[in-house]
Amino acid sequence: MASRKLLSSLSAARRVRSRAPVLLSASPLPETSTSACHAAAAATKLSGGSPWAPLFSSRAFSSTRPAQQPAGDAPVPSAVDHKSIMPEDMFHKLADDTIHDLLEKLEEYGDSQQMDGFDIDYGNQVLTLRLGDLGTYVVNKQTPNRQIWLSSPVSGPARFDWDAATHSWVYRRTGVNLMRLLEEEIGELCGTPVDLS
């Protein structure tokens, strides 16, 4: 009786050993997939719960080879190339020069205007131009993005990037230049042309 049980156990183990490579290689999923785990569980069940079943299942799944990406799938986006981003000190110099120049020219413009509510303020790296009932402009730096952001009562929010070719801040969505946009809008609102270039 014991020899028959041993023989039965050995033949079951041979069947499992001969089927295991087929079960695992037929699966299109990586070795650690659910299908492969089910194959290991089936192998353990077929071996009659023998003490060798855990050894078999651990050997079947010990590979550390990464799963390859199937052909036709979209490639994973590459990491951001931080070398292509403008150095922070260069950004601060360009943005500060632009905002300080804008502040001086708007102060001169405001002195020549006879307008109630015209007020310009610069603090905490934020330039605020109040035009009374006509609205308020806010210009500030966004260091992480290397941009100058504008909030306009006419055109709304916009984000300007430095364009080295034209030496100006440009809104990439529309191609408009920061200074030209402000000249057009402020001149139209106030009724007097303003030169900010």
ABEGO torsion letter per residue (X at the ends): XAAAAAAAAAAAAAAAAAAAAAAAAABABBAABAAAAAAAAAAAAAAGGBAAAAAAAAAAAABABBBBBBBGBBBBBBBBBAAABBBAAAAAAAAAAAAAAAAAAAAAAAAABBBBGBBBBBBGGBBBBBAEAAEBBBBBBBAAAGBBBBBBAAAEBBBBBBBAAAGBBBBAAAGBBAAAAAAAAAAAAAGBBBBAX
